[in-house]
C-alpha cells in the first residue's frame, strides 16, 4: 500500500515543484562561491582544553576561538548559503598573536587553536558540507621576536631594519619593515625555497582549497609569479586571492599578471561604504567600478567584493555615526554585493550587524544569540545567488540610476535577473521599456514576492524607501490549462486510489 501511494504521489510532487532558475546548472567555478571570512580566535570556542592565557576582556589577547569551535558552527555557516570559508592564519604565532599574522613556525599550528590533526579534521568536515577552505598565508614578514632575526646563519633572510617613510616608493614598500615586523628577503634563494615549500606543504598535507595572500604589494611581483606556479602545480583549481591595499586598479592589475586569480577589491569597497552608509547617495560609482574592472583585470569575476574586514572600522559603526539603522544599511549593501559581478566576502559578525571601531575593536567576539532578521536576509540572498546563475556569471547592464535608486540587469544564457535597489528616503517608481526588458513577460520578485507584468510594452516598478527586490524575467502567469488538467488528473487518480483501498478494506471486514 505504501509503495502504491508513493507511486501515485510522484507526478503530484513533480508538478508542484516549479524551479525558479531557468539556466541549467554547470560545473562549479570560483566565481560561483560565496565566502565567509572569520578570525579564528574571535569566532567560537569549542575546546576548553586549549584555553590558556586567554582574556576575553583584553581586545589584544587570545579569546579562546579554535578549530573545534569552527567545526561546531560549520552548519551555521553553510545554512546562510556560504560555500567557502576564509580564515586568518592558523600557524604558530608569537605571544598575543591572536590574529595570526606574527608567525613563528610555518609548519606548526597555533596551540591556542588546536593541533594539525584537528585542523585537518576541520577541512574534512568542511568538505563533507561542500564548503571550501581558504587559508591566510603571509610571506612578507615574521613575528617581531622571531628566533631567525638573531640567528647569524639567517641574517641574509631579512632586509635591513628601517621603517617605510614614503608609501608611494615601491622599493621601500618591498624592502622596509612594515609596522616593525622583520621583513623577509624573498630574493634570497633559501628564504624563497622555505616559503614556497611551506605553501606547497599545507596544500599537500591538509587539502585546503585556496590562499588569501597577505601584504601582496610588499613583496616583488616576480616572487608572486613563482609562488602561483608552484602552488597551482599541487592542486587543480587552487584559488589565490591577494590583498593589494590600493585605490588604483591599474596598480593592482600588475599583480594580476603574476598569476594571482583575484583580489579583495579595495576600490569597490570604498564605493560600497560611501554609497550605503546612509541613504540618498548615488550608486553610479559602483557601476563605474564594475565596468572598469571588466576592462582592467583578466578575470574580473574572481575579484572579492567586501564591505568589512579586520583592518577597518566596521560598517555598522559608520551607519550608526550617520544616524542610520545598521540592519537596513546592511540589507542595502549586501543586496548589491551579492548581485554584482565578483565573489561576495562577508566578514564574520556582519550577519548580526556587529559593531566595532578601529583595530582591535573591529575584531570583537562573535555572538550566536543575536537577532536573526539580518541572518535570514543573508540566507535568502545566498539562496538566490545559488539558484540564479545570472547573478554569478551574467553580464551587467545598468537600466536606471538616480541618487540612490538603481535598477540593473544580469543576463546569462536564457536567464535574466533584474535587481532594483531603492537606497533613498522615499518610495520610488521606475518604468522600464521593451528596449530594456523583453516585452510580454513578467518580473517575478524573489526577495519580497513582488510581481510586475508588462503593460503596453512597459514594466512599472515601485519600491518602498530603503528596500530592494531581485526579479527574474519569466513568461506571464495566468490560467495554465495544461497544468490544471494534469493536476486534476493527478488528484483524480490519487483520490480514486484511496477510494478503491477503502472499498477493498470494507469488503474484507464484511
C-alpha positions in Angstrom: 0.0 0.0 0.0 2.8 2.4 0.9 4.6 1.7 -2.3 1.5 2.4 -4.3 0.8 5.7 -2.6 4.4 6.8 -3.3 3.9 5.8 -6.9 0.8 7.9 -7.2 2.4 10.9 -5.4 5.4 11.1 -7.7 3.6 13.0 -10.5 2.0 15.3 -7.9 5.4 16.2 -6.5 6.8 16.8 -9.9 4.1 19.2 -10.9 4.3 21.0 -7.6 8.0 21.7 -7.9 8.4 24.8 -10.1 12.1 25.8 -10.2 13.0 29.5 -10.4 16.3 29.3 -12.1 16.0 28.9 -15.9 19.6 28.3 -16.7 20.9 24.7 -16.3 23.5 24.0 -13.7 27.0 23.8 -14.8 30.3 22.8 -13.2 31.2 24.8 -10.1 33.8 27.6 -10.5 35.4 30.0 -8.1 33.1 32.8 -9.3 30.2 30.8 -8.0 31.5 30.8 -4.4 30.3 33.0 -1.6 33.0 33.4 1.1 32.6 33.8 4.9 35.7 35.4 6.4 36.4 34.7 10.1 39.1 35.4 12.6 39.8 32.0 14.2 40.4 33.4 17.8 37.3 35.6 17.8 34.8 33.2 16.2 33.8 30.4 18.5 35.4 28.5 21.5 34.7 24.8 21.1 37.6 23.3 23.1 38.4 24.5 26.6 41.5 22.3 26.8 43.5 24.9 24.9 42.2 27.9 26.9 45.4 29.0 28.5 46.4 32.6 29.0 43.2 33.9 27.4 41.4 37.0 28.5 38.1 37.8 26.8 38.2 41.3 28.3 41.5 42.2 26.6 41.0 43.1 22.9 44.7 42.3 22.3 44.7 38.9 24.0 43.6 35.4 22.9 39.8 34.9 23.5 39.6 31.2 23.0 38.4 30.6 19.5 39.7 27.4 17.9 39.3 24.8 15.2 36.7 22.8 17.1 34.7 26.0 17.5 34.6 26.4 13.7 33.7 22.8 13.2 30.8 23.3 15.6 29.5 26.2 13.5 30.0 24.8 10.0 26.3 24.1 9.7 25.6 27.7 10.7 27.9 29.0 8.0 26.6 26.6 5.4 23.0 27.3 6.4 23.4 31.0 5.4 24.4 30.0 1.9 28.2 30.3 2.1 30.2 27.9 0.1 33.8 28.8 1.2 35.5 29.9 4.4 38.5 32.2 4.6 40.2 32.1 7.9 43.1 34.2 9.3 46.5 32.4 9.6 46.5 29.3 11.7 50.3 29.0 12.0 52.1 29.0 15.4 52.3 32.7 16.5 54.2 34.8 19.0 52.6 35.8 22.3 49.4 37.8 21.8 49.4 36.9 18.1 45.7 36.1 18.4 45.2 37.5 14.8 47.7 35.0 13.3 50.0 37.4 11.5 53.0 37.2 13.8 54.2 33.8 12.6 56.9 31.8 14.5 56.7 28.5 12.7 55.2 27.9 9.2 54.9 24.2 9.8 53.0 24.2 13.1 49.5 25.3 14.1 48.9 27.8 16.8 48.4 25.9 20.1 45.5 28.1 21.1 43.6 26.9 18.0 44.3 23.2 18.2 46.6 20.6 16.6 47.4 20.0 13.0 45.2 16.9 13.1 42.3 19.0 14.4 42.8 21.4 11.5 42.8 18.5 9.1 39.5 17.4 10.6 38.1 20.9 10.2 39.0 20.7 6.4 37.4 17.3 6.1 34.2 18.3 7.9 34.0 21.4 5.7 34.5 19.4 2.6 31.7 17.0 3.7 29.4 20.0 3.6 30.7 21.1 0.3 32.5 24.1 1.9 35.9 25.1 0.6 38.7 26.3 2.9 40.9 29.4 2.1 43.8 29.9 4.4 45.5 33.2 5.0 49.2 33.0 4.0 51.9 35.5 4.9 55.3 35.7 3.1 56.3 39.3 3.7 57.3 39.1 7.4 57.5 37.0 10.6 56.9 37.7 14.3 58.7 40.6 15.9 60.8 38.4 18.1 61.3 35.5 15.7 64.4 33.4 16.5 65.7 33.8 12.9 66.2 37.5 13.5 69.1 36.9 15.9 70.4 33.8 14.1 73.8 34.7 12.4 73.2 32.0 9.8 70.0 33.7 8.7 70.9 37.4 8.7 70.6 37.5 4.9 67.0 36.2 5.2 65.9 39.7 6.1 66.1 43.2 4.7 67.8 45.9 6.7 65.7 47.2 9.5 64.2 50.5 8.5 60.6 51.8 8.5 58.6 52.8 5.5 58.7 56.6 5.2 57.3 57.1 1.7 54.3 54.8 1.0 54.5 55.8 -2.7 58.0 54.4 -3.0 57.8 50.8 -4.3 61.3 50.0 -3.2 60.5 51.0 0.4 57.3 49.0 0.3 59.1 45.9 -0.7 62.3 46.2 1.4 61.5 48.1 4.5 59.8 46.8 7.7 56.1 47.3 8.0 55.0 48.2 11.5 58.3 46.9 12.9 57.9 43.4 11.6 61.1 41.7 10.3 60.9 41.9 6.5 61.8 38.7 4.7 64.1 38.8 1.6 62.3 36.7 -1.0 65.2 37.3 -3.4 67.3 35.1 -1.2 67.1 31.5 -2.7 67.0 29.9 0.8 64.2 32.2 2.0 62.3 31.8 -1.2 62.6 28.0 -1.1 61.4 27.9 2.5 58.3 29.9 1.8 57.4 28.1 -1.4 57.9 24.7 0.2 55.7 25.7 3.2 53.0 26.9 0.9 53.0 23.6 -1.1 53.2 21.5 2.1 50.0 22.9 3.6 48.1 22.0 0.4 49.5 18.5 0.2 49.1 17.9 4.0 45.7 19.4 4.6 43.9 19.5 1.2 42.9 23.2 1.6 41.4 24.9 -1.5 43.0 28.4 -1.7 45.2 31.1 -0.1 44.4 34.6 0.7 47.8 36.3 0.2 48.6 39.0 2.8 50.5 42.2 2.1 51.0 41.4 -1.6 52.3 44.8 -2.6 55.2 44.5 -0.1 56.6 41.5 -2.0 58.1 41.7 -5.5 55.8 40.8 -8.4 58.4 38.3 -9.6 58.1 36.3 -6.4 54.3 36.0 -6.8 54.7 34.7 -10.3 56.9 31.9 -9.0 54.6 31.3 -6.0 51.4 30.9 -8.1 53.1 28.4 -10.4 54.3 26.3 -7.5 51.1 26.1 -5.5 48.9 25.5 -8.6 51.1 22.6 -9.6 50.0 20.8 -6.4 46.2 21.1 -6.7 43.9 21.8 -9.7 41.8 24.9 -9.4 43.6 26.2 -6.3 42.5 29.8 -5.8 44.7 32.7 -4.9 43.1 36.0 -3.8 45.5 38.8 -2.9 45.4 41.8 -0.7 46.8 44.9 -2.5 45.7 47.8 -0.4 45.4 50.4 -3.1 42.7 52.5 -4.7 44.4 52.2 -8.1 43.1 49.3 -10.2 45.9 49.6 -12.7 48.4 49.1 -9.8 46.5 46.1 -8.6 46.4 44.6 -12.1 50.2 44.4 -12.1 49.9 41.5 -9.7 47.1 40.0 -11.7 49.6 39.3 -14.4 51.7 37.3 -11.9 49.1 34.6 -11.7 47.1 35.7 -8.7 43.5 34.9 -9.6 41.7 37.8 -7.9 42.0 40.5 -5.3 40.0 41.8 -2.4 38.6 44.8 -4.2 39.6 47.9 -2.2 38.5 50.4 -4.9 35.0 48.9 -4.9 35.0 48.7 -1.0 35.4 52.5 -0.8 32.4 53.0 -3.1 30.3 50.4 -1.3 30.8 52.0 2.1 30.3 55.6 0.7 27.1 54.6 -1.1 25.4 52.6 1.6 26.5 54.2 4.9 23.4 56.4 4.5 20.6 56.8 2.0 20.3 59.2 -1.0 23.8 58.6 -2.2 24.5 57.9 -5.9 25.3 54.4 -6.9 26.9 55.5 -10.2 30.4 54.8 -8.9 29.6 51.2 -8.1 28.6 50.6 -11.7 31.6 52.6 -13.0 33.9 50.4 -10.9 32.3 47.2 -12.2 32.8 48.4 -15.8 36.4 49.5 -15.0 37.2 46.1 -13.5 36.0 44.4 -16.7 38.5 46.4 -18.7 41.3 46.1 -16.2 41.5 42.6 -14.9 42.0 39.3 -16.7 39.3 37.7 -14.6 37.1 40.4 -13.1 34.6 37.8 -12.0 37.2 36.5 -9.5 37.5 39.8 -7.6 36.4 39.7 -4.0 33.6 42.1 -3.1 33.7 43.1 0.6 32.2 45.8 2.8 34.1 45.0 6.1 37.4 43.4 7.0 39.6 43.0 10.1 41.6 46.2 9.3 38.9 48.8 9.1 36.2 50.3 11.2 33.1 48.2 10.9 30.4 49.2 8.5 27.9 49.1 11.4 29.8 51.8 13.3 29.7 54.0 10.2 26.0 53.6 9.8 25.4 54.4 13.5 27.6 57.5 13.2 25.4 58.7 10.3 22.2 58.2 12.5 21.1 55.2 10.5 19.6 51.8 11.4 22.5 49.3 10.8 20.3 46.4 9.8 18.7 48.4 7.0 22.0 49.7 5.8 23.4 46.2 5.7 20.5 44.9 3.7 21.0 47.6 1.0 24.8 47.0 0.8 24.6 43.2 0.8 22.0 43.2 -1.9 24.3 45.0 -4.2 27.4 42.9 -3.2 25.5 39.6 -3.8 24.1 40.6 -7.2 27.1 42.5 -8.7 30.0 40.8 -10.6 32.6 39.3 -8.3 32.7 37.0 -5.3 30.9 38.2 -2.1 33.1 38.1 1.0 31.3 38.6 4.3 33.3 39.3 7.4 32.1 37.4 10.5 29.6 39.3 12.5 28.3 41.3 9.6 25.2 39.0 9.6 24.3 40.3 13.0 25.5 43.9 12.4 28.3 43.5 14.8 29.7 46.9 15.9 33.4 47.8 16.1 35.7 50.8 15.8 39.4 50.8 15.0 41.6 47.7 15.3 41.3 45.7 17.6 37.7 46.8 18.4 36.7 45.6 14.9 37.6 42.1 16.0 35.1 41.6 18.7 33.9 38.2 19.9 31.2 36.7 17.7 27.8 36.2 19.2 25.4 33.4 18.2 22.5 34.8 20.3 21.8 37.9 18.2 18.6 38.9 16.4 18.1 36.6 13.4 16.4 39.1 11.0 19.6 40.0 9.2 20.8 36.4 9.2 17.6 35.4 7.4 18.1 38.2 4.8 21.7 37.0 4.2 20.4 33.4 3.9 17.8 34.5 1.3 20.5 36.4 -0.7 22.7 33.3 -0.6 19.8 31.1 -1.8 19.0 33.4 -4.7 22.7 33.7 -5.7 23.0 30.0 -5.8 19.7 29.4 -7.7 20.3 32.1 -10.4 23.5 31.7 -12.5 22.9 35.1 -13.9 23.8 36.6 -10.6 27.2 34.8 -10.6 28.1 34.7 -14.3 25.9 37.2 -16.1 26.7 40.5 -17.9 25.8 43.7 -16.1 23.7 46.4 -17.7 22.6 49.5 -15.8 18.9 50.3 -16.6 18.3 53.3 -14.2 20.1 55.2 -11.5 19.2 58.4 -9.8 20.6 59.5 -6.4 20.4 56.1 -4.9 17.5 54.5 -6.8 19.1 51.9 -9.1 17.9 49.2 -11.4 20.3 46.9 -13.3 20.2 43.7 -15.2 22.3 40.5 -15.2 21.9 38.2 -18.1 23.3 34.7 -18.6 22.2 32.2 -21.4 18.4 32.2 -21.3 18.1 33.7 -17.8 17.6 37.4 -17.0 17.6 38.8 -13.4 16.7 42.4 -12.7 17.9 44.0 -9.4 16.2 47.1 -8.0 17.7 48.9 -5.0 15.9 51.9 -3.5 18.6 53.4 -1.4 16.7 56.6 -0.9 14.4 58.2 1.7 11.3 58.0 -0.4 9.2 55.5 -2.3 10.4 55.4 -5.9 8.8 54.3 -9.2 10.8 53.4 -12.3 9.4 52.5 -15.7 11.4 50.1 -17.9 10.7 49.8 -21.6 10.7 46.9 -24.0 14.1 48.1 -25.3 15.5 47.4 -21.8 13.5 44.3 -20.9 11.8 41.8 -23.3 8.1 42.6 -23.7 5.1 40.5 -22.9 6.6 38.8 -19.9 6.7 39.4 -16.2 9.2 40.2 -13.5 8.8 37.8 -10.5 10.2 39.3 -7.3 12.1 36.7 -5.2 13.0 38.8 -2.2 9.7 40.4 -1.4 7.4 38.4 -3.7 6.6 41.4 -6.0 5.2 40.8 -9.4 5.4 43.2 -12.3 3.8 42.3 -15.6 4.5 44.2 -18.9 1.8 46.6 -19.8 1.8 48.3 -23.2 5.5 47.4 -23.6 6.4 48.8 -20.2 7.3 47.4 -16.7 6.3 49.8 -13.8 8.4 49.1 -10.7 7.5 50.6 -7.4 9.8 50.2 -4.3 9.4 51.4 -0.8 12.1 53.5 0.7 15.3 51.6 1.7 14.2 48.3 0.2 15.4 46.1 -2.6 14.0 43.4 -4.9 15.6 40.7 -7.1 13.4 39.8 -10.1 13.7 37.0 -12.6 12.2 37.5 -16.1 9.6 34.8 -16.9 6.6 34.0 -19.0 3.4 35.6 -17.9 1.4 33.5 -15.5 -2.3 33.0 -15.9 -4.7 30.1 -16.3 -2.3 27.4 -17.4 -4.8 24.9 -18.8 -2.5 22.0 -19.5 -1.1 22.3 -16.0 -4.6 22.5 -14.4 -5.7 19.4 -16.4 -2.6 17.5 -15.4 -3.1 18.4 -11.7 -6.8 17.4 -11.9 -5.8 14.1 -13.3 -3.3 13.5 -10.5 -5.8 14.4 -7.9 -8.5 12.2 -9.5 -6.1 9.3 -9.7 -5.0 9.8 -6.1 -8.5 10.0 -4.6 -9.6 7.2 -6.9 -6.9 5.0 -5.5 -7.8 5.9 -1.9 -11.5 5.1 -2.7 -10.5 1.6 -4.0 -8.4 0.9 -0.9 -11.2 1.9 1.4 -13.7 -0.2 -0.6 -11.4 -3.3 -0.6 -10.9 -2.9 3.2 -14.7 -2.7 3.7 -15.2 -5.9 1.8 -12.6 -7.7 4.0 -14.4 -6.6 7.1 -17.7 -7.9 6.0 
